[in-house]
Amino acid sequence: VAVMFRAVPQAFRNLHGSSIPCSARKFSKRADKNCIVGDKVAVVTGSTKGIGFAIARRLAQDGAHVVISSRKQQNVDQAVATLQGEGLSVTGTVCHVGKAEDRDRLVAKALEHSGGVDFLVCVAGVNPLVGSTLGASEQIWDKVLDVNVKSPALLLGQLLPHMEKRRGSSVVLVSSVVAYMPIPKLGVYNTSKTALLGLCKSLAVELAPKGIRVNCLVPGLIKTDFSQVEKTMPHLLPDMNEIYGLFGEPEECAGIVSFLCSPDASYITGENIMVAGFSSKL
Ligand SMILES: NC(=O)c1ccc[n+]([C@@H]2O[C@H](COP(=O)([O-])OP(=O)(O)OC[C@H]3O[C@@H](n4cnc5c(N)ncnc54)[C@H](OP(=O)(O)O)[C@@H]3O)[C@@H](O)[C@H]2O)c1
């Protein structure tokens, strides 16, 4: 085990040699931020709205070509048009992350740009149930685990051959503060988000020898359609808002993802990083 962990930093130290065109240190001033993740291709799932859209926009602003995706064609079209209208380099395709044929389509679309992929950000997640954990049907369990937990691993498996040949590849999973602090009546969802913390750790160790870093963003309460009181987190939000401060904005989750993809994060892998106004982790 000790040998394995010694290999982790070594693998990453070798990644960012002189062939990296845009050093984040060199371009760390805001005026120069276009090259933070420049010349790279990023795939972002669940990226037509909310947190995923903010991350896609930020990665594109920081110089990456970004492949947008979500379940609905009209959402993809709208998101792509909006970001292209801002002069950003984006393309998009429909991808329900739980469907194998959709993941194939996303991989093919991503490879169109330059034949490889540098970053995968898995944002898509669902919560179809507000109710007791033990009352959840097998279909509910399957849906939540398929979309939230299995799909990032399956998609990464498909992208791996196209990522490992690039230098400095990086994966960011998206968990939730409920992974640490479960919300009653969201037990299946809570569980899926805790599983992602472990998936992050396992993948980080497994992919270190290939020079691929894996980290996990852990958002708190973020103002999006998903977190609307009536939809997902009934009656508990006012209390949580009082304890943990105001809701965050999707944009407040985006800079950290760009950083985690950048060479400045070359010695960071396997981390679960909270963006929640406060961290309940020791
Ligand atoms: N908002 C929060 O407070 C909060 C806190 C912690 C963690 N999170 C996590 O952050 C992620 C994004 O949440 P959000 O608040 O940004 O949600 P949102 O604003 O509702 O956006 C969800 C996005 O994901 C897409 N999507 C939904 N199901 C999908 C699927 N099966 N395959 C592919 N795309 C799918 C949606 O587009 P289509 O409808 O076109 O598919 C949309 O683009 C989720 O994983 C969620 O668990 C959110």
The ligand as a Gaussian input file, in Angstrom:
#p B3LYP/6-31G(d) Opt

LIG

0 1
 N      -29.071000      22.226000      -6.072000
 C      -28.561000      21.791000      -4.952000
 O      -28.823000      22.322000      -3.853000
 C      -27.590000      20.646000      -4.976000
 C      -26.848000      20.407000      -3.819000
 C      -25.934000      19.371000      -3.812000
 C      -25.764000      18.588000      -4.936000
 N      -26.503000      18.835000      -6.045000
 C      -26.268000      17.970000      -7.194000
 O      -25.900000      18.752000      -8.300000
 C      -26.312000      18.117000      -9.496000
 C      -27.054000      19.114000     -10.369000
 O      -28.133000      19.635000      -9.657000
 P      -28.769000      21.050000     -10.001000
 O      -29.279000      21.590000      -8.720000
 O      -27.859000      21.858000     -10.841000
 O      -30.030000      20.561000     -10.871000
 P      -30.870000      21.297000     -12.033000
 O      -30.725000      22.770000     -11.997000
 O      -32.233000      20.703000     -11.933000
 O      -30.156000      20.770000     -13.365000
 C      -30.100000      19.401000     -13.629000
 C      -29.430000      19.193000     -14.980000
 O      -29.203000      17.797000     -15.174000
 C      -29.904000      17.350000     -16.332000
 N      -30.318000      15.975000     -16.041000
 C      -31.250000      15.544000     -15.161000
 N      -31.312000      14.188000     -15.176000
 C      -30.376000      13.774000     -16.077000
 C      -29.969000      12.494000     -16.536000
 N      -30.518000      11.363000     -16.105000
 N      -28.979000      12.437000     -17.461000
 C      -28.409000      13.565000     -17.906000
 N      -28.763000      14.793000     -17.534000
 C      -29.742000      14.889000     -16.619000
 C      -30.999000      18.385000     -16.559000
 O      -31.399000      18.560000     -17.919000
 P      -32.513000      17.613000     -18.636000
 O      -33.795000      17.814000     -17.904000
 O      -32.548000      18.097000     -20.060000
 O      -31.975000      16.217000     -18.544000
 C      -30.266000      19.661000     -16.123000
 O      -29.403000      20.126000     -17.152000
 C      -27.104000      16.883000      -9.082000
 O      -26.252000      15.761000      -9.124000
 C      -27.480000      17.169000      -7.643000
 O      -27.625000      16.001000      -6.902000
 C      -27.410000      19.852000      -6.087000

